[in-house]
């Protein structure tokens, strides 16, 4: 079992520290102490895959104060190759049709998760 | 369980105010007390809601309201539940009154936001997400609803024009609501040409940041009051959904809204077909589409089409947001849940502008959502003859 701090530290090392359910094998990133799929408490720490596809997305023009110089950027829900789903930022957006696009982990830091289009 | 009734309502103008949040709350509370024809000393308990009071260096507002009303000895509870704060407060009051523990409650929600810049409010609103896994990445509140909009448009073919028809309807209704933030009729061209905020959502898909307050007096059957114009609470149900969007199986609806409305129909022995009109949480136009589908007004995927066909106009078969909704009436976050109930009450007493008066307001429903659905309240009300 890990905490948010451990997740943030994993990002700096280039990893996505998440969870896997020993009972149903469901995998996820957010801090949930019981499996969101089957409710089991028998879960373990695991590193999630770093490649996936965009399931849904938005492109933001109006952004929080601390992201002002990065706009416009996309925020996407990405289904990773291991089936887990995460939310990440994608910068340098050139076209508006991003559904189903392949993406990979670029970096993670105090500005959260950054993925890039392949 | 004892029967519970709304006995009086009050609301400030929604929009930009120079006054403090606590002053707005007090104004709404006094209006509701006067409307119910009671004295502050008749109140057994006060439920107050605000989400961003900290921006005014003021939390723990319940005792301030009670002190100002001359009833400092009465218990107060100050509740936060993102955009569903005051419907959560309403639910807590309903539980206490239906149990018979209290007989008369004051419920008030308020928010003061317009002193902040849009980027600052955008930053504050992102705090209602699962911050470390959503807000930290730079997603905004409109962005989270835009993720749902993209999914809904892609899966069901919901179009820009369908979303536009919701913005146009709610602006039209708001035009006839003297307390609305925006009293401006818009057309499809204006809607389509408005700037993008969070693709695919535009400025006219979005509700504003507003200042304002709304209050009600809620009573149970044992309360001794003179007023006879009461609206009966048939059901008040709260539910929730996984806090982070990515942890849900589907992004085209809000699971907690479906669960809460199914229970509310069961408890009230009603059905979607029996509801005369609804006030739903249209923080963005796509949210009204999902709301109408989640509460069973329309089949999944048909919400946008129904709106484009005019079914949800105030004089249509299924009026939705005759107040102007969050879109035009405005969205002072924690005032919204009670403001929806104010509209139900005023509609049932036939005291709104005839240009938005629902013709047969027998059973009304309110649908209030906190953040992206982490919290949901569904209430159902009946007009008494």
Interface residues (C-beta under 8 A of the other chain):
Chain A: X4 X7 X8 X28 X29 X30 X31 X32 X36 X55 X56 X57 X58 X59 X60 X61 X62 X63 X64 X65 X66 X67 X68 X70 X73 X75 X76 X77 X85 X86 X87 X88 X89 X96 X99 X110 X111 X112 X113 X114
Chain B: X118 X119 X120 X122 X123 X126 X130 X132 X133 X134 X135 X136 X137 X138 X139 X140 X142 X143 X146 X147 X148 X149 X150 X151 X154 X195 X196 X197 X198 X199 X200 X201 X242 X243 X244 X245 X246 X247 X251
